[in-house]
């Protein structure tokens, strides 16, 4: 055996060892054993294919440079494979383009440079060193057609004949090849017109307020199920509950995305956040948008934006049109930030609320718009000692070598609930100020969360940005409107309709650039995850229909009966119902969004969804 073969087999042997360790550390009986065996077999076959194909081209050309190319491809595979295994162990998904972009943009500048240098060394440096100091002499220079064809045929049969769930769990290589070989019938719909016959408004109110103050309280990563008023068994949100008791409560409200950069921007400019097949950074590069403060500024409002988050992250700040904001402050406006969070420097929420209250105190003699964004409930869930109610709450030591178990999820929930107590206290401070200054009688409050947070061990991961399931997209939404009696609304509503609804109730003109409208019953709701994973989803009535854009796995759930989305209805005897009713609607929206932004004809109004 020559050294070329030894190196190729050695690299794939190492990757098989990585797969073996990762799966053993997360071992679940016979199914895990099948995954391990399958991944190792696949790796061995791919190693043999690289050897045979390289020697095949060497025989045809007699150019040793073929082996340098083979080494470069080998180490590209090795780098992506190892990275994917690391990400899968932490997040349950193999690496995607979006996850590469996401991790790159949350790194500091020094980390980015080191990351790029490491890639260049692994992908080009190591192959050049090996090629330079090794004599490569193939043992056999005959073209071995039969062996090559047998290996290729065996590889294709192996991929196509194995259970889809096994493929998705076994190896980043198999997950990459499988979608290339299957028929992507679910994404082949084009130019389908979907009629929506509902014209009944969700809110039919006659408001007499003239240019009232408007406050948007944007919570961070809080699913509806974590709010006590929505049914959570821990009383962690007494101040939010008080707003709900006197307000309009939407029990089935959905965010547009499961991660902040897309969810918050979509809410504020009333446009769906899907603009390309691969996530763009800076966000939505170049397309025009009107934000709520643009509309209100034209109506004579003073406008301010205060956020505890780092809005430089992933291009959010670049996308915002800040011209019509009198004040625009986020965590890095002072260049410092109060503490380091998972995705950059943040400010403590009490400091953010105090700044906002100080601004209101200076602006209260004029109609004003105020946006306040909190961050305590973003991982790692930050709070002072006085909010430390639920114990134990020491952040569990999780890594690629330790998956969260039931005890870890208990601690994560304790930390989250403690951080939610802190957020609720700060909301109470704001509400108390508004009452003391007699501003509640002329102030509309919109309280919601940008997206949710999955803290349920059944799905095997925690956090957000990974899917479009209820835990990540079903959020609290409460309107407080002076003079309007409490209302409970069970209809499905979507985030991009919130701003148009409030502006319509106040009889302000809506922007032609808005994609959302005033809330109507039975409207389809579209969801997107384009972060660590890539998914799209549709909520239509009681059914949620999901397409995983990495694996083309289809899921359908009756969310009125199965909130945790455990029982996938797709694949049952009535699967054709979901395929022919829900799939065309979702895919038509997806294609419409992609094609609109690809054309970049901004004079044309967007009509998708």
VENGI-V929408 format. One record per run of one state. SS is the DSSP state (2 for helix, 1 for strand, 0 for the rest). FROM is the first residue (numbers start at 1). LEN is the number of residues. Records with the same first field share a line. If there is no record, write none. Layout:
SS: FROM-LEN / FROM-LEN
This chain:
0: 1-2 / 26-4 / 62-3 / 92-5 / 107-2 / 134-11 / 162-2 / 171-1 / 182-3 / 188-13 / 202-11 / 220-3 / 227-1 / 231-7 / 246-2 / 255-2 / 258-2 / 270-22 / 299-3 / 308-5 / 320-7 / 330-9 / 342-2 / 347-2 / 364-4 / 374-11 / 388-11 / 400-2 / 403-3 / 437-3 / 450-4 / 455-2 / 460-3 / 464-6 / 481-6 / 506-14 / 521-4 / 531-3 / 541-2 / 549-5 / 559-16 / 600-10
2: 3-23 / 30-32 / 65-27 / 97-10 / 109-25 / 145-17 / 164-7 / 172-10 / 185-3 / 224-3 / 228-3 / 238-8 / 260-10 / 292-7 / 313-7 / 349-15 / 385-3 / 406-31 / 440-3 / 457-3 / 470-4 / 495-11 / 575-25
1: 201-1 / 213-7 / 223-1 / 248-7 / 257-1 / 302-6 / 327-3 / 339-3 / 344-3 / 368-6 / 399-1 / 402-1 / 443-7 / 454-1 / 463-1 / 474-7 / 487-8 / 520-1 / 525-6 / 534-7 / 543-6 / 554-5
